[in-house]
Amino acid sequence: MQAAESLGASSSRGRARPRIPWRRAGAAAVVALILAGCAATQPGVVKRPPPQPPRRAEIAPVAPTRAHVWVPGQWSWHREHYVWVPGHWEVPPAPGNVWVPGGWMPREGAYVWVEGHWRAR
């Protein structure tokens, strides 16, 4: 504890550090640019999609409420390979919406993976 106190005391002896608010803004801008670069790349784009593994058998448990809809498990494309996403109960965002499972969609001479989503009828 004394070492920590002496560190604090020695650092406060010299000149006070000026606060530079733009340092945080600059750091945030760098992080935003890095994330934007990640979003610009399309890891789910392939020339020819590989075949999906066989579906897994699932037994849906009892629904939590009448509003819940069973979303069946499916294979999802993640970082160059398929990953099993187990089924689950979910409340649709609006009455009458239906679940569309994920899959490969043709786009500009290649295929892009589109995650499962809700769609209005």
C-alpha positions as CSV (number, residue, x, y, z in Angstrom):
1,M,0.0,0.0,0.0
2,Q,2.9,2.4,0.8
3,A,4.4,1.8,-2.7
4,A,1.1,2.8,-4.3
5,E,0.8,5.8,-2.1
6,S,4.4,6.9,-2.9
7,L,3.8,6.4,-6.6
8,G,0.7,8.6,-6.4
9,A,2.6,11.2,-4.3
10,S,5.6,11.2,-6.7
11,S,3.4,11.6,-9.7
12,S,1.6,14.6,-8.2
13,R,4.8,16.4,-7.3
14,G,5.7,17.5,-10.8
15,R,3.7,19.7,-13.1
16,A,0.1,19.0,-13.4
17,R,-0.8,17.2,-16.7
18,P,-3.1,19.3,-18.8
19,R,-6.3,17.6,-19.7
20,I,-6.7,17.0,-23.4
21,P,-10.3,16.1,-24.2
22,W,-9.5,15.4,-27.9
23,R,-7.4,12.3,-26.9
24,R,-10.6,10.4,-26.1
25,A,-12.3,11.7,-29.3
26,G,-9.2,10.7,-31.3
27,A,-9.2,7.2,-29.8
28,A,-12.9,6.8,-30.5
29,A,-12.4,7.9,-34.1
30,V,-9.6,5.3,-34.5
31,V,-11.8,2.5,-33.1
32,A,-14.7,3.6,-35.4
33,L,-12.5,3.5,-38.5
34,I,-11.2,0.1,-37.6
35,L,-14.8,-1.2,-37.1
36,A,-15.9,0.4,-40.3
37,G,-13.2,-1.5,-42.1
38,C,-14.4,-4.7,-40.6
39,A,-18.0,-3.9,-41.7
40,A,-16.8,-3.2,-45.3
41,T,-15.3,-6.6,-45.7
42,Q,-17.9,-9.3,-46.5
43,P,-16.7,-12.6,-44.9
44,G,-20.0,-14.3,-45.9
45,V,-19.3,-13.9,-49.7
46,V,-18.2,-17.0,-51.6
47,K,-18.1,-18.0,-55.2
48,R,-19.8,-21.4,-54.6
49,P,-21.4,-22.2,-51.2
50,P,-20.3,-25.4,-49.6
51,P,-23.1,-27.9,-48.9
52,Q,-24.7,-27.6,-45.5
53,P,-24.2,-30.5,-43.0
54,P,-27.3,-32.5,-42.2
55,R,-29.9,-30.9,-40.0
56,R,-29.9,-31.9,-36.4
57,A,-33.0,-33.3,-34.8
58,E,-34.5,-31.1,-32.1
59,I,-37.5,-31.3,-29.8
60,A,-39.1,-28.0,-29.0
61,P,-39.7,-27.5,-25.3
62,V,-43.0,-26.1,-24.1
63,A,-43.5,-22.5,-25.2
64,P,-43.0,-19.8,-22.5
65,T,-46.1,-17.9,-23.7
66,R,-48.7,-18.1,-26.5
67,A,-46.9,-15.2,-28.2
68,H,-43.7,-17.1,-28.6
69,V,-42.9,-18.9,-31.9
70,W,-40.4,-21.8,-32.3
71,V,-37.4,-20.8,-34.4
72,P,-35.9,-24.1,-35.5
73,G,-32.2,-24.7,-35.2
74,Q,-30.1,-24.3,-38.3
75,W,-26.6,-24.2,-39.7
76,S,-25.2,-20.6,-40.0
77,W,-22.1,-19.5,-41.9
78,H,-19.5,-18.0,-39.6
79,R,-15.9,-17.3,-40.4
80,E,-15.5,-19.7,-43.4
81,H,-17.4,-22.6,-41.9
82,Y,-20.9,-23.7,-40.7
83,V,-21.9,-23.4,-37.0
84,W,-25.0,-25.0,-35.5
85,V,-27.4,-22.5,-34.0
86,P,-29.9,-24.3,-31.8
87,G,-33.6,-23.7,-32.0
88,H,-35.2,-21.3,-29.5
89,W,-38.5,-19.6,-28.7
90,E,-38.8,-16.0,-29.8
91,V,-41.6,-13.4,-29.9
92,P,-42.1,-12.0,-33.5
93,P,-41.5,-8.3,-33.8
94,A,-45.0,-7.8,-35.1
95,P,-48.2,-10.0,-35.4
96,G,-48.2,-12.0,-38.5
97,N,-44.5,-12.0,-39.1
98,V,-42.9,-15.3,-40.2
99,W,-39.4,-16.6,-39.6
100,V,-37.2,-16.9,-42.7
101,P,-34.2,-19.3,-42.2
102,G,-30.7,-18.1,-43.1
103,G,-29.3,-19.2,-46.4
104,W,-27.1,-18.3,-49.4
105,M,-28.4,-15.7,-51.8
106,P,-26.9,-15.0,-55.2
107,R,-25.4,-11.6,-55.6
108,E,-23.1,-10.2,-58.4
109,G,-21.6,-13.5,-59.6
110,A,-21.1,-14.8,-56.0
111,Y,-23.2,-15.9,-53.0
112,V,-23.7,-14.0,-49.8
113,W,-24.9,-15.6,-46.5
114,V,-28.1,-13.9,-45.2
115,E,-28.9,-14.7,-41.5
116,G,-32.3,-15.9,-40.5
117,H,-34.8,-13.0,-39.9
118,W,-38.4,-12.1,-39.4
119,R,-40.5,-11.0,-42.4
120,A,-44.0,-9.6,-42.8
121,R,-46.4,-11.9,-44.6
